[in-house]
Amino acid sequence: MTGVIYARYSSDNQREESIEGQLRECKAFAEKNGIQIVGTYIDRALSAKTDNRPDFQRMIKDSGNGLFDTVLVWKLDRFARNRYDSAHYKTTLRKNGVKVISATEIISDTAEGVLLESLLEGMAEYYSADLAEKVIRGLTENALKCKYNGGTLPIGYTVDSEQFFQVDPLTAPAVLQAFKSYAEGASMQEVTDQLNIKGIRTKRGGKISINSVTRMLHNRKYIGEYKYRDIVQQGGIPAIVPQDLFDRVQERMAANKKAPAKHKAEDEYLLTTKLFCGKCQCLMVGESGTSHMKKKVHRYYKCVSVKNHKGCDKKTVRKEWIEDATIAFIRKIVFDDDLVAMLCETATKVQNQANTTLPLLKKQYGDTLKSIDNLLNAIQQGILTPSTKQRMEDLEQQKTELSIQIIKEEMTKPTISAEDVEAYFNRLRKLNFKRHDHRRRLIDTFINKIILWDDGRIYFGCNYKDCSREMTFAELEEAGILGSDIRALGAPA
């Protein structure tokens, strides 16, 4: 078996030593399990909340060349802290014949193992979101005091030792002149050239571009407006540009702005790769169409076999209807106290079964203690040979090594308690079931496959197998999962 190691660190509290530790434990795991390491991929100071990681993307691309069949990570959260990215890229690797393995989290291939892995990924995403909330709280406190919260400083400003904005006497006059020039009729290119001739540079040392000037002329900080998320404070920053001059510049830019092209709205279809035709088992994909009468755009899912004229006559289903029904079904799961209690119990049971290394180490430790006791008893009885001392030293060394391994195993073992699972579901219950990103998160967390028939049946296949159900429209309506408007199955007229 051949494999590669993927290692990553992100926070200020992690350094190069973190990478070394990950590589060391992954290599030890590989040697123990007969995996030949053929390469390593390392991303330094990059968060797993995003998939914009160079070596990670290179690894995904290389997986298609058939050079390795395993990706070793120290923990699953090194691979991704976003359940959507984790599922997406694991699917890509799986298609290329590559499996992701955690060196410190013992996860079996059984149904319980799937549950444990799903919970681990969910907890990693929970940790990331919780950390983000704490960071936002700190930044909000800064914002209430109009303090600098990071990011690129606008040209014309500096920050003092207490993190308050101050006017930069060297560059602020050039900013004011740029506003005046544009208001008096200069073009964007002319303003750009004026700034470059004066030697004004971006905060990264680059030349001023037209895009830089556009952002500058739109930036309300120059009139003293401080803004962070929903916090807006007029006069929170020293102003460089008078309000009337700023308003004249906005009016001229609005007048010069070309009419935007009328692009067709691109809407995310949340059930892509999850919704299947009940007649031919093909995927149903998102499409849009415009009604002839009202010229209104409708979005719906259509069987690819129908789309490609391959003989299926499955009816289309409106996007809003099927996605609302799915979210309502998930809502029933999330607020099912009996199911949550069952998952809490299962997590505890799996927790005790998943780690096979720790019981073995503890047994070896017990056997070693017994051997030491037997040897001490023999010495007390006067049974002494030339090899006794060496044997005692070997046993003491073995005892020390096993003790260290047990401590490490207990530290790296996944520790998901019933309380963790309950807290995770409580967090899901607080999501906004109408918000787009929250709906996507819920669908990716729970739904594996949906099959839709024209005879009034829907099958919801869940990542948690005990949640999967096949139901009729009547049962769904009776359960309060969807309304009675079955007309939503049709394409726009």
VOVOLO-138347 format. One line per 8 residues: number of its first residue (from 1); their letters; for each residue x, y, z of C-alpha. Coordinates in Angstrom, 1 decimal. Each point is the difference from the previous one (the first is absolute). Example, Ala and Ser with C-alpha at 12.3 -4.5 7.8 and 13.67 -1.06 7.14 Angstrom:
<mifis>
1> AS> 12.3 -4.5 7.8  1.4 3.4 -0.7 .
</mifis>
This chain:
<mifis>
1> MTGVIYAR> 0.0 0.0 0.0  1.4 3.4 -1.0  -1.0 3.3 1.7  0.7 3.7 0.4  -0.1 2.2 3.1  -2.0 3.2 0.1  1.0 2.4 2.8  -1.3 3.5 0.8 .
9> YSSDNQRE> 0.1 2.7 2.7  -1.9 3.2 0.1  0.0 2.0 3.3  2.6 2.3 1.5  0.4 -2.6 2.8  1.2 -2.6 -2.4  3.5 0.1 -1.6  2.2 -2.2 -2.1 .
17> ESIEGQLR> 0.3 -2.4 2.9  -3.6 -0.8 -0.4  0.7 -1.2 -3.6  2.9 -2.1 1.3  -2.2 -1.7 2.6  -2.7 -0.8 -2.5  2.5 -1.4 -2.5  1.7 -2.1 2.8 .
25> ECKAFAEK> -3.3 -1.6 1.2  -1.2 -0.6 -3.6  3.3 -1.7 -0.9  -0.2 -2.2 3.1  -3.5 -1.0 -0.8  1.0 -0.8 -3.6  2.9 -2.1 1.1  -2.2 -1.9 2.5 .
33> NGIQIVGT> -2.7 -0.7 -2.6  2.2 -0.8 -3.0  -0.6 3.2 -2.0  2.8 1.2 -2.2  0.2 3.8 0.1  0.7 1.4 -3.5  -0.4 3.7 0.6  -1.2 2.8 2.4 .
41> YIDRALSA> -2.2 3.0 -0.5  0.2 2.9 2.4  -2.0 3.2 0.4  1.5 2.5 2.5  -2.1 2.7 1.7  -3.1 -0.9 -2.0  -3.5 -0.6 1.5  -1.9 -3.2 -0.8 .
49> KTDNRPDF> -3.3 2.0 -0.1  0.8 0.6 -3.7  1.3 -2.3 -2.7  2.2 2.8 -1.4  3.2 -1.8 1.1  2.7 -0.5 -2.7  1.4 -3.4 1.1  -3.4 -1.3 0.9 .
57> QRMIKDSG> -1.2 0.7 -3.5  3.2 -1.4 -1.5  -0.6 -3.2 2.0  -3.6 -0.3 -1.2  1.2 0.5 -3.6  2.9 -2.6 0.4  -2.4 -2.6 1.4  -1.3 -0.5 -3.6 .
65> NGLFDTVL> 3.4 -1.2 -1.1  -0.2 -3.3 1.9  3.3 0.5 1.9  -1.5 -0.5 3.4  -3.1 -1.6 1.5  0.0 1.5 3.5  0.1 3.6 1.5  1.2 0.0 3.6 .
73> VWKLDRFA> -0.9 2.9 2.3  0.8 0.5 3.6  -3.7 0.8 0.7  -3.0 0.4 -2.2  -0.2 3.7 0.7  3.4 0.4 -1.8  -1.8 -1.1 -3.1  -3.0 2.4 0.3 .
81> RNRYDSAH> -2.1 1.8 2.6  -2.8 0.5 -2.5  -2.4 -3.0 -0.4  -0.8 1.0 -3.6  3.7 0.1 -1.0  0.8 -3.2 1.9  -2.8 -1.9 -1.7  0.8 1.5 -3.4 .
89> YKTTLRKN> 3.7 -0.8 0.0  -0.4 -3.4 1.6  -2.3 -0.9 -2.8  2.5 1.2 -2.5  2.8 -2.0 1.6  -2.3 -3.0 0.3  -0.7 0.1 -3.8  3.8 0.0 -0.5 .
97> GVKVISAT> 0.3 -3.0 2.2  1.5 1.9 3.0  -1.1 -0.2 3.6  0.5 2.6 2.8  1.3 -1.5 3.2  0.5 1.7 3.4  3.2 -1.1 1.8  -1.3 0.8 3.4 .
105> EIISDTAE> -3.7 -0.6 -0.3  -0.9 -3.7 -0.2  -3.0 -0.1 -2.3  -1.4 -3.4 -1.3  -1.6 -0.6 -3.3  -3.3 -1.1 1.7  -3.2 2.0 0.2  1.1 1.2 3.5 .
113> GVLLESLL> 3.3 1.2 -1.6  -1.9 2.1 -2.5  -2.0 1.5 2.9  3.2 0.7 1.9  1.7 1.6 -3.0  -3.1 2.2 -0.7  -0.1 1.1 3.6  3.7 0.8 0.1 .
121> EGMAEYYS> -0.3 2.1 -3.2  -3.1 1.7 1.5  1.9 0.8 3.2  2.9 1.4 -1.9  -2.4 2.3 -1.9  -1.6 0.9 3.4  3.3 0.8 1.5  0.9 2.2 -3.0 .
129> ADLAEKVI> -3.3 1.8 0.1  0.2 0.5 3.8  3.5 1.4 -0.3  -1.2 2.4 -2.7  -2.8 1.2 2.3  2.5 0.7 2.8  2.3 1.9 -2.5  -3.0 2.1 -1.2 .
137> RGLTENAL> -0.9 0.9 3.6  3.5 1.4 0.5  -0.1 1.9 -3.3  -3.4 1.4 0.8  1.4 1.4 3.3  2.7 1.7 -2.1  -2.6 1.3 -2.4  -2.1 1.6 2.7 .
145> KCKYNGGT> 3.2 2.0 0.9  0.7 0.7 -3.8  3.3 -1.8 0.2  1.8 -1.6 -2.9  -1.1 -3.6 -0.5  2.6 -1.2 -2.5  0.0 -0.1 -3.7  1.6 2.3 -2.6 .
153> LPIGYTVD> 0.1 3.6 1.2  -1.4 2.5 -2.5  2.7 2.4 -1.5  0.1 3.1 2.1  -0.3 -1.6 3.4  2.3 -1.5 2.6  -0.8 -1.7 3.3  1.5 1.1 3.3 .
161> SEQFFQVD> 1.2 -2.1 2.9  -3.5 -0.3 1.4  -1.4 -1.2 -3.3  -1.9 3.2 -0.8  -0.1 1.4 -3.6  2.2 3.1 -0.6  0.4 2.2 -3.2  3.3 -0.7 -1.7 .
169> PLTAPAVL> 1.4 3.5 -0.8  2.1 -1.4 -2.9  -2.7 -1.7 -2.0  -3.3 1.6 1.1  0.4 3.2 -2.2  0.4 -2.2 -3.1  -3.3 -1.8 0.9  -1.8 3.4 0.4 .
177> QAFKSYAE> 1.4 1.2 -3.3  -1.1 -3.2 -1.7  -3.6 0.6 1.1  0.2 3.7 -1.2  1.5 -1.0 -3.4  -2.7 -2.5 -0.7  -2.8 2.3 1.1  1.4 2.7 -2.3 .
185> GASMQEVT> -0.2 -2.3 -3.1  3.2 -2.1 0.0  -0.3 -3.6 -1.2  0.8 -3.0 2.2  3.2 -0.5 -2.1  1.1 3.6 0.5  -0.6 -0.3 3.8  2.0 -3.2 0.0 .
193> DQLNIKGI> 2.9 1.5 -1.9  0.0 3.0 2.4  0.4 -2.2 3.0  2.7 -2.1 -1.5  2.0 3.1 -1.1  -0.1 1.2 3.6  1.5 -3.3 1.1  -3.1 -1.2 1.9 .
201> RTKRGGKI> 0.0 -3.8 0.3  -2.4 -2.6 1.4  0.6 -1.3 3.5  1.7 -3.0 -1.6  2.4 2.3 -1.9  -1.6 -0.5 -3.5  -1.0 2.7 -2.5  -3.4 1.6 0.2 .
209> SINSVTRM> -2.5 -1.6 -2.5  -3.4 1.2 -1.3  -1.6 -2.6 2.3  1.9 1.5 2.9  -1.3 3.5 -0.8  -3.6 -1.3 -0.5  0.1 -1.6 3.5  1.5 3.1 1.4 .
217> LHNRKYIG> -2.7 2.3 -1.4  -2.7 -2.3 1.4  1.6 -0.3 3.5  -2.2 1.7 2.6  2.8 -0.1 2.5  1.3 3.1 -1.6  -3.0 1.9 1.3  0.6 -1.3 3.5 .
225> EYKYRDIV> -2.4 -3.0 -0.1  1.1 -3.0 2.0  -1.7 -3.3 -1.0  0.3 -3.5 1.3  -2.7 -2.5 -0.8  -3.2 1.6 1.3  1.8 2.7 2.0  0.1 3.4 -1.8 .
233> QQGGIPAI> 1.3 3.1 1.8  0.2 3.3 -1.7  3.1 2.0 1.1  1.7 -3.1 1.3  3.0 0.7 -2.2  1.7 3.3 -0.8  -1.4 1.2 -3.3  2.2 0.8 -2.9 .
241> VPQDLFDR> -2.7 1.0 -2.6  -2.9 2.4 0.6  -3.5 -1.5 -0.2  -1.0 2.3 -2.9  3.0 -0.9 -2.1  -0.5 -3.7 0.7  -3.7 0.3 -1.1  1.0 1.8 -3.3 .
249> VQERMAAN> 2.5 -2.9 -0.8  -2.7 -2.6 0.7  -2.5 1.8 -2.3  2.6 0.2 -2.8  1.0 -3.7 0.3  -3.7 -1.0 0.0  -0.6 2.0 -3.2  3.1 -1.4 -1.7 .
257> KKAPAKHK> -0.7 -3.6 1.0  -1.1 -2.1 -3.0  -3.2 -1.9 0.2  0.7 -3.4 1.4  -0.4 -3.1 -2.3  -3.2 -1.9 0.9  1.5 -3.2 1.1  -2.2 -2.9 0.6 .
265> AEDEYLLT> -0.2 -0.5 3.8  2.0 -3.0 1.2  -1.7 -1.7 2.9  1.6 -2.8 1.9  -1.9 -3.3 -0.2  0.4 -1.5 3.5  -0.9 -3.6 -1.1  2.5 -0.2 -2.8 .
273> TKLFCGKC> 1.6 -3.6 0.0  -2.6 -1.1 2.6  -3.3 0.0 -1.8  -0.8 -3.1 -2.2  -2.8 -1.0 -2.4  -2.2 -2.8 1.4  -0.6 -1.3 -3.6  3.5 -0.4 -1.4 .
281> QCLMVGES> 2.2 0.7 3.0  1.8 2.8 -1.8  1.0 3.2 1.7  -2.4 3.0 -0.1  1.8 3.2 -0.8  -0.9 3.7 0.3  -1.5 1.9 -2.9  -1.9 3.3 -0.4 .
289> GTSHMKKK> -2.7 1.1 -2.3  -2.2 3.1 -0.7  -3.8 -0.1 -0.1  -1.5 1.3 -3.2  -2.8 1.9 1.7  1.7 1.9 2.9  3.6 -0.3 -1.2  0.9 -1.2 3.5 .
297> VHRYYKCV> 3.1 -2.2 0.5  -0.7 -3.4 1.5  2.7 -2.4 1.3  -0.5 -3.7 0.2  1.7 -3.4 -0.1  -0.1 -2.2 -3.1  1.1 -3.6 -0.5  3.1 -0.1 -2.2 .
305> SVKNHKGC> -1.5 -2.9 -2.0  -2.9 2.2 -0.9  2.3 2.9 -0.6  2.1 -2.1 -2.5  -3.1 -1.6 -1.6  0.9 -3.6 1.1  -3.5 -1.3 0.5  -0.9 1.0 3.6 .
313> DKKTVRKE> -3.2 2.1 0.5  0.5 1.0 3.6  -1.7 3.3 0.8  2.1 3.0 1.1  -0.3 1.2 3.6  0.2 3.6 1.1  3.1 0.9 1.8  -1.7 1.9 2.9 .
321> WIEDATIA> -2.5 -2.8 0.6  2.4 -2.9 0.3  2.7 1.9 1.9  -2.7 1.3 2.5  -1.2 -3.5 0.4  3.5 -1.3 0.7  0.7 2.8 2.5  -3.3 -0.8 1.8 .
329> FIRKIVFD> 0.9 -3.7 0.1  3.4 0.9 1.5  -1.6 2.3 2.5  -2.1 -3.0 1.3  3.3 -1.9 0.5  1.8 2.8 1.8  -2.9 0.6 2.4  -0.5 -3.8 0.7 .
337> DDLVAMLC> 1.0 -0.3 3.6  -0.2 -3.8 -0.1  2.4 -0.2 -3.0  2.5 2.4 1.7  -0.1 -2.1 3.1  0.7 -3.1 -2.2  2.9 1.7 -1.7  1.5 1.1 3.3 .
345> ETATKVQN> -0.1 -3.6 1.2  1.4 -1.4 -3.3  2.8 2.6 0.1  1.0 -1.2 3.5  -0.1 -3.6 -1.1  2.0 0.6 -3.2  2.5 2.0 2.1  0.7 -3.0 2.1 .
353> QANTTLPL> 0.2 -2.4 -2.9  1.9 2.1 -2.6  3.5 0.1 1.6  1.5 -3.5 -0.2  3.5 1.2 0.8  -0.6 1.3 3.5  -1.3 -3.2 1.5  2.9 -1.9 -1.5 .
361> LKKQYGDT> 2.5 2.5 1.5  -1.6 -0.3 3.4  0.1 -3.8 -0.2  3.7 0.1 -0.8  0.6 2.5 2.8  -1.8 -2.3 2.4  2.0 -3.0 -1.2  3.2 1.9 0.5 .
369> LKSIDNLL> -0.9 1.0 3.6  -0.8 -3.7 0.7  3.4 -1.0 -1.4  1.7 2.6 2.2  -1.8 -1.3 3.1  0.9 -3.6 -0.8  3.6 1.0 -0.4  0.1 1.9 3.3 .
377> NAIQQGIL> -1.6 -3.0 1.8  2.7 -2.3 -1.5  2.8 2.4 1.2  -1.6 0.0 3.5  0.1 -3.8 0.0  3.7 0.0 -0.8  -0.4 -1.0 -3.6  2.7 2.2 -1.7 .
385> TPSTKQRM> 1.7 -0.5 -3.3  2.5 2.2 -2.0  -2.8 1.0 -2.4  -2.4 1.1 2.8  1.2 3.6 0.1  -0.1 0.4 -3.8  -3.5 -1.5 -0.1  -1.2 2.4 2.7 .
393> EDLEQQKT> 1.4 3.0 -1.9  -1.7 -1.2 -3.2  -3.4 -0.4 1.7  0.3 3.5 1.7  0.9 1.5 -3.4  -3.0 -1.8 -1.6  -2.3 1.2 2.8  1.1 3.6 -0.6 .
401> ELSIQIIK> -0.4 -0.2 -3.8  -3.5 -1.6 0.3  -1.0 2.7 2.6  0.9 2.7 -2.5  -1.8 -1.7 -2.9  -3.1 -0.4 2.1  0.0 3.7 0.9  0.5 1.0 -3.6 .
409> EEMTKPTI> -2.8 -2.3 -1.1  -2.4 1.4 2.6  0.9 3.5 -1.1  -0.5 -0.6 -3.7  -3.0 -2.3 0.3  -3.2 1.7 -1.2  -1.9 1.1 3.1  -3.6 0.5 -1.1 .
417> SAEDVEAY> -2.3 -0.3 3.0  -3.8 -0.1 0.1  0.1 3.6 1.1  2.0 1.0 -3.1  -2.6 -1.6 -2.3  -2.8 1.6 1.9  1.7 3.4 -0.2  0.6 -0.5 -3.8 .
425> FNRLRKLN> -3.7 -0.7 -0.6  -1.0 3.0 2.2  2.2 2.1 -2.2  -1.7 -1.3 -3.2  -3.4 0.8 1.6  1.1 3.7 0.2  0.6 0.2 -3.7  -2.2 2.2 -2.2 .
433> FKRHDHRR> -1.9 -2.6 -2.2  -0.7 2.7 -2.6  3.5 1.3 -0.4  1.7 -1.3 -3.1  3.4 -0.9 1.6  -1.7 -1.6 3.0  -2.2 -2.1 -2.3  3.0 -1.1 -2.0 .
441> RLIDTFIN> 1.8 -1.0 3.3  -3.0 -2.0 1.2  -0.4 -1.9 -3.4  3.7 -0.8 -0.1  -0.1 -1.2 3.6  -3.0 -2.3 -0.3  -0.9 -0.9 -3.5  1.8 -2.6 -2.1 .
449> KIILWDDG> -2.5 -0.8 -2.7  -3.6 1.0 -0.9  -2.1 -2.1 -2.5  -3.1 1.6 -1.4  -2.8 -1.9 -1.9  -3.0 1.4 -1.9  -2.5 -2.3 2.0  0.3 2.1 3.1 .
457> RIYFGCNY> 3.0 -1.6 1.8  3.2 1.5 1.2  3.0 -1.8 1.6  2.2 2.0 2.3  3.4 -1.8 0.4  1.9 1.4 3.0  3.6 -0.2 1.1  -1.4 -1.3 3.3 .
465> KDCSREMT> -1.6 -3.3 -1.2  -2.7 -0.1 2.6  -1.4 3.3 -1.3  -0.6 -1.2 -3.6  -3.6 -0.2 -1.0  -2.2 -0.7 -3.1  -3.2 2.0 0.3  -3.0 0.9 -2.2 .
473> FAELEEAG> -1.0 3.6 -0.6  -3.1 -0.7 2.2  2.2 -1.2 2.9  2.2 3.1 -0.5  -3.0 2.3 0.0  -1.4 -1.8 3.1  3.3 0.3 1.8  0.1 3.7 -0.8 .
481> ILGSDIRA> 3.1 -0.3 -2.2  -1.6 1.4 -3.1  -3.1 1.8 -1.1  -2.7 -1.4 -2.2  1.0 1.8 -3.2  1.2 -2.9 -2.1  -0.2 2.2 -3.1  3.5 1.0 0.9 .
489> LGAPA> 1.2 -3.1 -1.8  -0.5 1.6 -3.4  2.3 2.1 -2.1  -0.9 3.6 -0.6  -2.8 0.4 -2.6 .
</mifis>
